[in-house]
């Protein structure tokens, strides 16, 4: 299960690339472009997310990070180009992808009328696993407090506790997972993601902060902004 | 151990990944109908105002009616079936707007939509709970209000049964409108405009049931039509709601 001692992170990247398309490149975007309200957010975006690696999507506010993520999870079909999951193209591969997806978005999917324990139970966790996960995110003692009485950061931790449940899905797509977390929380989350990568999982995340995990590739959406968008905005329509 | 061995270990890893992917289905995902239903029931029990407000509206407005239109017993008893039914309809409508809103805002609706299984059952669970906490109490209260409005005693039973069947249809139909308007910040009258026309058949056959009983006729046919509307709504409305939710989530 754990990667062989002979493979440094770099070689494991190469090897898993050879191993494609079965396991190597989990998620791949080819010449992807998205527009919103007539404005092209990014165009010609290419990336590859092999097993055991992480990808950080960067970009200024409004650069299209969340739109990219919503496109990748299949919430919107308004895009051009190809998205491939294990070598098969969307939308055919969408349900296969979703069966291995753990997505935590901007709205984290924590029900405020439920306690942290009940929230995790809603996500199908057994009681002792949920307890251990809440302990790991530092919510020991808050298991049965209603989430509406917890702070924003604590609610974020409830959502992130899903990552600590045993047998979490292979592909993690996390929109701003570090937002509203304190220093200790960020470190704990990073070590959790490192463990996930070592087990052969993949992580795609957006963040404005540097993320201390390896191997980490970066995509900056500013590099894929079309030049003519200004002209279009001014003279188009 | 050369790169070959590493390659083997990697392909083994690939296999175990696949195996884990299958075993995973039980884990960290949204559970079955019973758990969804129980969660909704727990949530409803914690937001008591959502249960009490429609009932309070129902009772208060109907208590005002004799004051507004005069206390003549014959007029009140003639208007009672229609008044009770219209108020039940409005009370259901009022409580319907928030049906999916909370889940939409906290992102759990999106999590549900990402599951490989259809949205039909989560929607059905929500509607069922909505009916249990608004429609059933309305129906239970209706004989009391019938008494206040001088409804003939032979109308109590048909009123109760028609309200039980009818409010279930109203909850189901209203869910479609609630799903369509969930992404709007202030749906206001839009929800009413969308679903009021669909409420009309339920209203007609609901009041028709009670009226037939008061006039001494058999009310079985009207109840049968209400039952048929409920059967169609139960089959189709969650499907339509699920589609509407997916559309709402796309934007």
Interface residues (C-beta under 8 A of the other chain):
Chain A: X1 X3 X4 X6 X7 X11 X12 X15 X16 X18 X19 X22 X23 X51 X73 X74 X75 X76 X77 X78 X95 X98 X99 X100 X101 X102 X103 X105 X106 X107 X108 X109 X110 X111 X112 X113 X114 X118 X121 X122 X123 X124 X125 X146 X162 X165 X166 X167 X168 X169 X170 X200
Chain B: X1 X3 X5 X6 X7 X9 X10 X11 X13 X14 X16 X17 X20 X21 X23 X24 X25 X26 X27 X28 X29 X30 X31 X35 X39 X42 X43 X46 X47 X102 X103 X105 X106 X107 X108 X110 X111 X113 X114 X115 X116 X249 X250
